[in-house]
Amino acid sequence: MNVHFIAIGGSAMHNLALALAHQGDTVTGSDDEIFEPSRSRLADAGILPSEFGWFPEKIHEGLDAIILGMHAREDNPELLKAKELGLNIYSYPEYLYQRTRSKKRAVIGGSHGKTTITSMVLHALNYNKVDHDYMVGALLDGFERSVLLKDETPIAVFEGDEYLSSPIDRRPKFHLYNPHVALISGIAWDHMNVFPTFDNYVEQFRIYVSKIEDGGVLIYNAEDEEVAKVAKTAREGIRVLPYHTPSYRIDDGKTFLKLEHGEIPIQVFGKHNLQNMEGARLVCAELGVSTAEFYEAMQHFRGASRRLEKMHEEDGYVVYRDFAHAPSKLRATTSAVKEMYPNRHLLACMELHTFSSLNKDFLHHYEGAMNAADTALVYFSPDVVAHKRLPEITIEDVSQAFGRNDLKVFTNAQEMQAFIESQEKANSVRLLMSSGNWGGATLF
């Protein structure tokens, strides 16, 4: 196929471009700016645009597909030319569906945990040599890229994001995959810039359930009240499989999963990750991986990038980083680390970076989210708040929202870095939670 990407430089877009080029498709693309690591990876594959900008002359009738990235505007000159020529224009998720229409599709949805669950499923399939297509929002050990599409594979596993598909397709991405196997890990209001009320946000998951193919299965976290409500909306003929946190114990900083015939050590930890693993097990069972095969694989699973990822360890001192930014994610991740290291001082630091987290009307949802930490820090940049065109928030607003009198709030990245560097490392754990870059600070 001859495929052209409009806005090729994003993480998802450049990974799909690499996947198609790897399969032998002719791939071209445009963007007004491309940052690392996308730039180097596209260059290494020989598909980095020779010059940046938008060039309508690149769009011609010989193109089989146009794939439109999220940050391309509706008046993009290449998009307008593609419409004028009547070319096939796809959003990223729409194209994934088109390429896998004849395959058994498993989609992992949820406000939190979906990257980890998808990663667990992919690791188990890879470990057991089950050929598959996939798309996941993180780089994994043993995988060269985060997207793979092949003509001969019988199944496809996609991480199901609820964010919008493209500038001209305002449907959430996971509405377009039409899964045979669907999972929901949890529901906690996110993306309030797109979904203005909680019920509007939950409605997207009800629609997701309605998109399951006839005869399919819904796997859901029964310990999440909102998920359990959504699961009840599954139509007749859809199998509904709940999952719960499995039994486990922690001994000397190691987690052991309690199974029917004994215990096995695993490398991930925390109640939420044990829930994630149970959901992944049920998905894998639908894809032909037995329980025994799944657990053997899980003993070698070290987690996805930036999901409770151990960054550093030396005598009595360890550093983890996590993508957590929503209140439920903060609460789960902070509690998991404290449970793992109950006798060490836990310094937890998070960055308010997303639209929702920097919204003054949303801040109160963070109350108690970092209570498990011995020392809790929050950083935000007033410049980012202004860039997102949000009302100003103050240090006092943040302190009050989190509900901790001893919460330390920083708006200067260098001051935050200096404070963290002044803290005792011995017998301590540092947990860095952000979807941003800490204002350029180096925190370990």
C-alpha positions as a Python dict, from the first residue, in 0.01 Angstrom:
ca = {
    (1, 'M'): (0, 0, 0),
    (2, 'N'): (96, 363, -55),
    (3, 'V'): (22, 548, 269),
    (4, 'H'): (72, 913, 360),
    (5, 'F'): (69, 1042, 720),
    (6, 'I'): (-42, 1394, 802),
    (7, 'A'): (128, 1483, 1134),
    (8, 'I'): (367, 1188, 1135),
    (9, 'G'): (579, 1303, 1428),
    (10, 'G'): (356, 1204, 1720),
    (11, 'S'): (438, 896, 1925),
    (12, 'A'): (148, 685, 1801),
    (13, 'M'): (173, 810, 1442),
    (14, 'H'): (544, 756, 1395),
    (15, 'N'): (522, 408, 1546),
    (16, 'L'): (244, 314, 1303),
    (17, 'A'): (449, 459, 1016),
    (18, 'L'): (747, 247, 1120),
    (19, 'A'): (525, -62, 1143),
    (20, 'L'): (387, -12, 791),
    (21, 'A'): (731, 60, 645),
    (22, 'H'): (863, -256, 811),
    (23, 'Q'): (587, -453, 639),
    (24, 'G'): (691, -320, 299),
    (25, 'D'): (428, -48, 250),
    (26, 'T'): (536, 276, 84),
    (27, 'V'): (519, 537, 359),
    (28, 'T'): (545, 915, 333),
    (29, 'G'): (452, 1185, 579),
    (30, 'S'): (445, 1550, 674),
    (31, 'D'): (465, 1753, 993),
    (32, 'D'): (545, 2106, 1099),
    (33, 'E'): (785, 1987, 1371),
    (34, 'I'): (919, 1648, 1482),
    (35, 'F'): (1097, 1593, 1812),
    (36, 'E'): (1312, 1313, 1946),
    (37, 'P'): (1295, 1018, 1959),
    (38, 'S'): (1046, 1023, 1668),
    (39, 'R'): (1284, 1219, 1448),
    (40, 'S'): (1577, 977, 1477),
    (41, 'R'): (1360, 670, 1444),
    (42, 'L'): (1194, 799, 1128),
    (43, 'A'): (1533, 899, 988),
    (44, 'D'): (1679, 555, 1059),
    (45, 'A'): (1387, 399, 868),
    (46, 'G'): (1437, 637, 575),
    (47, 'I'): (1094, 800, 608),
    (48, 'L'): (1174, 1130, 782),
    (49, 'P'): (1024, 1417, 576),
    (50, 'S'): (1298, 1599, 385),
    (51, 'E'): (1156, 1934, 498),
    (52, 'F'): (899, 2031, 757),
    (53, 'G'): (566, 2190, 675),
    (54, 'W'): (252, 2107, 478),
    (55, 'F'): (275, 2039, 106),
    (56, 'P'): (-51, 1976, -85),
    (57, 'E'): (153, 1859, -384),
    (58, 'K'): (242, 1546, -183),
    (59, 'I'): (-121, 1441, -201),
    (60, 'H'): (-211, 1256, -520),
    (61, 'E'): (-452, 997, -652),
    (62, 'G'): (-195, 719, -623),
    (63, 'L'): (-224, 718, -242),
    (64, 'D'): (-420, 426, -101),
    (65, 'A'): (-470, 586, 241),
    (66, 'I'): (-426, 911, 428),
    (67, 'I'): (-378, 872, 806),
    (68, 'L'): (-459, 1187, 999),
    (69, 'G'): (-282, 1269, 1326),
    (70, 'M'): (-448, 1436, 1622),
    (71, 'H'): (-262, 1767, 1607),
    (72, 'A'): (-336, 1834, 1238),
    (73, 'R'): (-597, 2108, 1207),
    (74, 'E'): (-919, 2074, 1012),
    (75, 'D'): (-794, 2335, 764),
    (76, 'N'): (-464, 2154, 707),
    (77, 'P'): (-381, 2209, 336),
    (78, 'E'): (-283, 1843, 282),
    (79, 'L'): (-609, 1727, 440),
    (80, 'L'): (-810, 1966, 223),
    (81, 'K'): (-634, 1834, -88),
    (82, 'A'): (-704, 1473, 16),
    (83, 'K'): (-1074, 1558, 59),
    (84, 'E'): (-1080, 1731, -278),
    (85, 'L'): (-939, 1418, -446),
    (86, 'G'): (-1180, 1189, -258),
    (87, 'L'): (-900, 981, -105),
    (88, 'N'): (-948, 735, 180),
    (89, 'I'): (-884, 934, 498),
    (90, 'Y'): (-848, 743, 827),
    (91, 'S'): (-783, 831, 1186),
    (92, 'Y'): (-515, 624, 1358),
    (93, 'P'): (-761, 383, 1528),
    (94, 'E'): (-981, 360, 1220),
    (95, 'Y'): (-686, 247, 1013),
    (96, 'L'): (-589, -15, 1274),
    (97, 'Y'): (-941, -154, 1254),
    (98, 'Q'): (-939, -162, 875),
    (99, 'R'): (-613, -358, 874),
    (100, 'T'): (-745, -614, 1126),
    (101, 'R'): (-1110, -655, 1024),
    (102, 'S'): (-1066, -1027, 955),
    (103, 'K'): (-882, -1096, 1284),
    (104, 'K'): (-991, -1167, 1640),
    (105, 'R'): (-947, -836, 1819),
    (106, 'A'): (-886, -790, 2191),
    (107, 'V'): (-909, -434, 2323),
    (108, 'I'): (-798, -320, 2668),
    (109, 'G'): (-988, -14, 2794),
    (110, 'G'): (-1007, 175, 3120),
    (111, 'S'): (-910, 504, 3281),
    (112, 'H'): (-602, 343, 3432),
    (113, 'G'): (-402, 24, 3394),
    (114, 'K'): (-470, -31, 3025),
    (115, 'T'): (-107, 5, 2916),
    (116, 'T'): (9, -239, 3183),
    (117, 'I'): (-263, -495, 3107),
    (118, 'T'): (-197, -471, 2733),
    (119, 'S'): (174, -515, 2803),
    (120, 'M'): (108, -823, 3014),
    (121, 'V'): (-107, -977, 2741),
    (122, 'L'): (155, -906, 2476),
    (123, 'H'): (434, -1045, 2692),
    (124, 'A'): (238, -1366, 2753),
    (125, 'L'): (160, -1407, 2383),
    (126, 'N'): (519, -1338, 2286),
    (127, 'Y'): (657, -1572, 2553),
    (128, 'N'): (429, -1852, 2434),
    (129, 'K'): (504, -1782, 2066),
    (130, 'V'): (147, -1685, 1972),
    (131, 'D'): (169, -1469, 1660),
    (132, 'H'): (-29, -1145, 1686),
    (133, 'D'): (-69, -785, 1577),
    (134, 'Y'): (-61, -522, 1848),
    (135, 'M'): (-67, -158, 1948),
    (136, 'V'): (38, -44, 2296),
    (137, 'G'): (123, 292, 2448),
    (138, 'A'): (471, 204, 2574),
    (139, 'L'): (788, 31, 2461),
    (140, 'L'): (827, -321, 2599),
    (141, 'D'): (1120, -554, 2653),
    (142, 'G'): (1143, -795, 2362),
    (143, 'F'): (947, -572, 2122),
    (144, 'E'): (1116, -349, 1865),
    (145, 'R'): (825, -108, 1835),
    (146, 'S'): (488, -32, 1994),
    (147, 'V'): (284, -121, 1683),
    (148, 'L'): (294, -430, 1463),
    (149, 'L'): (62, -519, 1175),
    (150, 'K'): (112, -833, 965),
    (151, 'D'): (-114, -986, 704),
    (152, 'E'): (-95, -1345, 828),
    (153, 'T'): (-157, -1305, 1202),
    (154, 'P'): (-491, -1438, 1338),
    (155, 'I'): (-535, -1200, 1634),
    (156, 'A'): (-477, -835, 1722),
    (157, 'V'): (-440, -677, 2067),
    (158, 'F'): (-496, -303, 2104),
    (159, 'E'): (-472, -65, 2397),
    (160, 'G'): (-808, 113, 2389),
    (161, 'D'): (-769, 483, 2460),
    (162, 'E'): (-1086, 683, 2524),
    (163, 'Y'): (-941, 1006, 2383),
    (164, 'L'): (-1063, 1148, 2049),
    (165, 'S'): (-963, 984, 1722),
    (166, 'S'): (-874, 1281, 1501),
    (167, 'P'): (-961, 1648, 1437),
    (168, 'I'): (-1238, 1540, 1198),
    (169, 'D'): (-1348, 1231, 1392),
    (170, 'R'): (-1451, 1319, 1746),
    (171, 'R'): (-1529, 963, 1850),
    (172, 'P'): (-1314, 810, 2125),
    (173, 'K'): (-1052, 579, 1980),
    (174, 'F'): (-1180, 265, 2149),
    (175, 'H'): (-1520, 306, 1982),
    (176, 'L'): (-1365, 217, 1647),
    (177, 'Y'): (-1207, -122, 1719),
    (178, 'N'): (-1523, -339, 1753),
    (179, 'P'): (-1356, -597, 1979),
    (180, 'H'): (-1432, -965, 2015),
    (181, 'V'): (-1265, -952, 2358),
    (182, 'A'): (-1308, -627, 2553),
    (183, 'L'): (-1172, -538, 2897),
    (184, 'I'): (-1244, -246, 3129),
    (185, 'S'): (-995, -200, 3413),
    (186, 'G'): (-1141, 102, 3589),
    (187, 'I'): (-1336, 423, 3540),
    (188, 'A'): (-1227, 751, 3695),
    (189, 'W'): (-1311, 1082, 3529),
    (190, 'D'): (-1036, 1198, 3294),
    (191, 'H'): (-1002, 1429, 2991),
    (192, 'M'): (-1253, 1677, 3130),
    (193, 'N'): (-1162, 1913, 2844),
    (194, 'V'): (-1336, 1663, 2613),
    (195, 'F'): (-1588, 1500, 2849),
    (196, 'P'): (-1732, 1786, 3056),
    (197, 'T'): (-1926, 1571, 3305),
    (198, 'F'): (-1856, 1242, 3474),
    (199, 'D'): (-2167, 1083, 3325),
    (200, 'N'): (-2062, 1194, 2977),
    (201, 'Y'): (-1726, 1027, 3039),
    (202, 'V'): (-1888, 705, 3166),
    (203, 'E'): (-2118, 703, 2863),
    (204, 'Q'): (-1812, 648, 2643),
    (205, 'F'): (-1753, 317, 2817),
    (206, 'R'): (-2115, 215, 2773),
    (207, 'I'): (-2076, 282, 2401),
    (208, 'Y'): (-1751, 83, 2401),
    (209, 'V'): (-1938, -216, 2547),
    (210, 'S'): (-2209, -179, 2284),
    (211, 'K'): (-1942, -213, 2012),
    (212, 'I'): (-1840, -565, 2116),
    (213, 'E'): (-1890, -807, 1829),
    (214, 'D'): (-2180, -1054, 1853),
    (215, 'G'): (-2076, -1357, 2057),
    (216, 'G'): (-1790, -1162, 2216),
    (217, 'V'): (-1685, -1128, 2578),
    (218, 'L'): (-1655, -841, 2825),
    (219, 'I'): (-1392, -883, 3098),
    (220, 'Y'): (-1421, -629, 3378),
    (221, 'N'): (-1280, -529, 3716),
    (222, 'A'): (-1560, -620, 3956),
    (223, 'E'): (-1397, -420, 4237),
    (224, 'D'): (-1461, -93, 4054),
    (225, 'E'): (-1818, 19, 4123),
    (226, 'E'): (-1855, 223, 3805),
    (227, 'V'): (-1714, -55, 3588),
    (228, 'A'): (-1956, -304, 3742),
    (229, 'K'): (-2246, -74, 3652),
    (230, 'V'): (-2127, -42, 3293),
    (231, 'A'): (-2084, -419, 3265),
    (232, 'K'): (-2455, -461, 3334),
    (233, 'T'): (-2532, -278, 3009),
    (234, 'A'): (-2380, -555, 2795),
    (235, 'R'): (-2643, -685, 2556),
    (236, 'E'): (-2772, -1041, 2548),
    (237, 'G'): (-2528, -1281, 2388),
    (238, 'I'): (-2216, -1110, 2523),
    (239, 'R'): (-2040, -1317, 2787),
    (240, 'V'): (-1950, -1114, 3095),
    (241, 'L'): (-1648, -1221, 3304),
    (242, 'P'): (-1563, -1033, 3625),
    (243, 'Y'): (-1220, -1039, 3787),
    (244, 'H'): (-1091, -956, 4135),
    (245, 'T'): (-757, -901, 4307),
    (246, 'P'): (-589, -1240, 4348),
    (247, 'S'): (-431, -1348, 4676),
    (248, 'Y'): (-71, -1243, 4725),
    (249, 'R'): (187, -1175, 4993),
    (250, 'I'): (494, -955, 5023),
    (251, 'D'): (812, -1085, 5181),
    (252, 'D'): (1135, -886, 5204),
    (253, 'G'): (1045, -658, 4916),
    (254, 'K'): (926, -940, 4689),
    (255, 'T'): (569, -1019, 4583),
    (256, 'F'): (441, -1376, 4566),
    (257, 'L'): (118, -1468, 4392),
    (258, 'K'): (-81, -1732, 4578),
    (259, 'L'): (-214, -1991, 4334),
    (260, 'E'): (-412, -2310, 4380),
    (261, 'H'): (-103, -2530, 4369),
    (262, 'G'): (149, -2304, 4540),
    (263, 'E'): (314, -1964, 4508),
    (264, 'I'): (508, -1796, 4231),
    (265, 'P'): (731, -1487, 4254),
    (266, 'I'): (647, -1195, 4027),
    (267, 'Q'): (841, -880, 3949),
    (268, 'V'): (554, -629, 3948),
    (269, 'F'): (384, -526, 4271),
    (270, 'G'): (87, -343, 4415),
    (271, 'K'): (-279, -436, 4445),
    (272, 'H'): (-365, -253, 4123),
    (273, 'N'): (-100, -447, 3928),
    (274, 'L'): (-228, -776, 4069),
    (275, 'Q'): (-574, -676, 3948),
    (276, 'N'): (-422, -591, 3611),
    (277, 'M'): (-259, -933, 3593),
    (278, 'E'): (-585, -1111, 3664),
    (279, 'G'): (-758, -920, 3386),
    (280, 'A'): (-471, -1001, 3150),
    (281, 'R'): (-499, -1370, 3239),
    (282, 'L'): (-864, -1378, 3132),
    (283, 'V'): (-787, -1198, 2806),
    (284, 'C'): (-507, -1444, 2730),
    (285, 'A'): (-740, -1737, 2800),
    (286, 'E'): (-967, -1604, 2524),
    (287, 'L'): (-666, -1588, 2291),
    (288, 'G'): (-551, -1945, 2349),
    (289, 'V'): (-297, -1909, 2630),
    (290, 'S'): (-361, -2145, 2923),
    (291, 'T'): (-344, -2035, 3287),
    (292, 'A'): (-23, -2233, 3339),
    (293, 'E'): (135, -2078, 3031),
    (294, 'F'): (27, -1732, 3141),
    (295, 'Y'): (173, -1756, 3492),
    (296, 'E'): (500, -1895, 3362),
    (297, 'A'): (528, -1590, 3138),
    (298, 'M'): (436, -1349, 3418),
    (299, 'Q'): (731, -1456, 3629),
    (300, 'H'): (948, -1288, 3365),
    (301, 'F'): (736, -975, 3316),
    (302, 'R'): (915, -664, 3440),
    (303, 'G'): (653, -404, 3354),
    (304, 'A'): (602, -141, 3087),
    (305, 'S'): (813, 170, 3047),
    (306, 'R'): (723, 442, 3302),
    (307, 'R'): (473, 217, 3480),
    (308, 'L'): (619, 169, 3828),
    (309, 'E'): (955, 138, 3658),
    (310, 'K'): (1259, 97, 3882),
    (311, 'M'): (1512, 358, 3772),
    (312, 'H'): (1785, 327, 4032),
    (313, 'E'): (1880, 117, 4332),
    (314, 'E'): (2172, 123, 4569),
    (315, 'D'): (2226, 45, 4936),
    (316, 'G'): (1890, 109, 5103),
    (317, 'Y'): (1779, 357, 4836),
    (318, 'V'): (1552, 299, 4538),
    (319, 'V'): (1386, 525, 4279),
    (320, 'Y'): (1071, 447, 4080),
    (321, 'R'): (897, 648, 3813),
    (322, 'D'): (538, 617, 3699),
    (323, 'F'): (309, 776, 3443),
    (324, 'A'): (47, 838, 3713),
    (325, 'H'): (-125, 1176, 3695),
    (326, 'A'): (-497, 1116, 3767),
    (327, 'P'): (-612, 1095, 4131),
    (328, 'S'): (-694, 723, 4122),
    (329, 'K'): (-355, 647, 3967),
    (330, 'L'): (-171, 852, 4229),
    (331, 'R'): (-356, 679, 4511),
    (332, 'A'): (-293, 328, 4376),
    (333, 'T'): (73, 382, 4290),
    (334, 'T'): (168, 560, 4614),
    (335, 'S'): (-9, 296, 4824),
    (336, 'A'): (159, 15, 4629),
    (337, 'V'): (509, 150, 4689),
    (338, 'K'): (443, 205, 5060),
    (339, 'E'): (302, -147, 5091),
    (340, 'M'): (614, -283, 4922),
    (341, 'Y'): (853, -83, 5144),
    (342, 'P'): (665, -26, 5472),
    (343, 'N'): (980, 42, 5674),
    (344, 'R'): (1138, 294, 5441),
    (345, 'H'): (1074, 666, 5412),
    (346, 'L'): (865, 726, 5101),
    (347, 'L'): (914, 1058, 4923),
    (348, 'A'): (649, 1085, 4653),
    (349, 'C'): (659, 1364, 4397),
    (350, 'M'): (398, 1427, 4127),
    (351, 'E'): (360, 1682, 3849),
    (352, 'L'): (29, 1842, 3762),
    (353, 'H'): (59, 1853, 3384),
    (354, 'T'): (-260, 1740, 3207),
    (355, 'F'): (-557, 1961, 3126),
    (356, 'S'): (-770, 1795, 3394),
    (357, 'S'): (-507, 1803, 3667),
    (358, 'L'): (-442, 2176, 3614),
    (359, 'N'): (-811, 2264, 3614),
    (360, 'K'): (-906, 2442, 3934),
    (361, 'D'): (-1251, 2281, 3931),
    (362, 'F'): (-1096, 1933, 3914),
    (363, 'L'): (-825, 1973, 4180),
    (364, 'H'): (-1046, 1864, 4471),
    (365, 'H'): (-1047, 1508, 4329),
    (366, 'Y'): (-687, 1477, 4451),
    (367, 'E'): (-786, 1486, 4817),
    (368, 'G'): (-600, 1208, 5000),
    (369, 'A'): (-437, 1078, 4681),
    (370, 'M'): (-85, 1093, 4829),
    (371, 'N'): (-159, 1015, 5191),
    (372, 'A'): (47, 695, 5182),
    (373, 'A'): (367, 896, 5130),
    (374, 'D'): (577, 1009, 5426),
    (375, 'T'): (681, 1320, 5233),
    (376, 'A'): (460, 1443, 4948),
    (377, 'L'): (560, 1697, 4683),
    (378, 'V'): (358, 1848, 4398),
    (379, 'Y'): (503, 2049, 4113),
    (380, 'F'): (323, 2254, 3849),
    (381, 'S'): (429, 2521, 3604),
    (382, 'P'): (221, 2841, 3588),
    (383, 'D'): (346, 2877, 3230),
    (384, 'V'): (185, 2544, 3137),
    (385, 'V'): (-141, 2655, 3299),
    (386, 'A'): (-133, 2971, 3089),
    (387, 'H'): (-41, 2777, 2774),
    (388, 'K'): (-345, 2556, 2821),
    (389, 'R'): (-554, 2873, 2865),
    (390, 'L'): (-680, 2763, 3204),
    (391, 'P'): (-767, 2987, 3500),
    (392, 'E'): (-472, 3058, 3727),
    (393, 'I'): (-415, 2818, 4016),
    (394, 'T'): (-209, 2896, 4325),
    (395, 'I'): (9, 2699, 4564),
    (396, 'E'): (-267, 2742, 4821),
    (397, 'D'): (-526, 2595, 4581),
    (398, 'V'): (-314, 2284, 4537),
    (399, 'S'): (-232, 2244, 4907),
    (400, 'Q'): (-597, 2270, 5001),
    (401, 'A'): (-705, 2026, 4730),
    (402, 'F'): (-469, 1747, 4837),
    (403, 'G'): (-578, 1778, 5199),
    (404, 'R'): (-230, 1751, 5355),
    (405, 'N'): (-103, 2026, 5578),
    (406, 'D'): (255, 1912, 5519),
    (407, 'L'): (228, 1897, 5138),
    (408, 'K'): (517, 2075, 4968),
    (409, 'V'): (415, 2253, 4647),
    (410, 'F'): (667, 2391, 4400),
    (411, 'T'): (625, 2609, 4092),
    (412, 'N'): (1000, 2640, 4033),
    (413, 'A'): (1163, 2323, 3901),
    (414, 'Q'): (1511, 2410, 4025),
    (415, 'E'): (1385, 2475, 4379),
    (416, 'M'): (1208, 2139, 4374),
    (417, 'Q'): (1525, 1967, 4253),
    (418, 'A'): (1732, 2134, 4526),
    (419, 'F'): (1486, 2023, 4794),
    (420, 'I'): (1488, 1662, 4675),
    (421, 'E'): (1868, 1657, 4657),
    (422, 'S'): (1878, 1774, 5021),
    (423, 'Q'): (1679, 1473, 5142),
    (424, 'E'): (1839, 1172, 5308),
    (425, 'K'): (1873, 875, 5072),
    (426, 'A'): (1946, 605, 5328),
    (427, 'N'): (1653, 366, 5389),
    (428, 'S'): (1429, 559, 5152),
    (429, 'V'): (1221, 524, 4837),
    (430, 'R'): (1154, 800, 4588),
    (431, 'L'): (849, 782, 4364),
    (432, 'L'): (830, 1022, 4069),
    (433, 'M'): (487, 1043, 3905),
    (434, 'S'): (434, 1249, 3591),
    (435, 'S'): (319, 1252, 3231),
    (436, 'G'): (534, 1561, 3178),
    (437, 'N'): (905, 1639, 3215),
    (438, 'W'): (931, 1816, 3555),
    (439, 'G'): (1013, 2149, 3395),
    (440, 'G'): (1352, 2011, 3291),
    (441, 'A'): (1460, 1925, 3647),
    (442, 'T'): (1673, 1617, 3722),
    (443, 'L'): (1518, 1438, 4017),
    (444, 'F'): (1754, 1143, 4067),
}
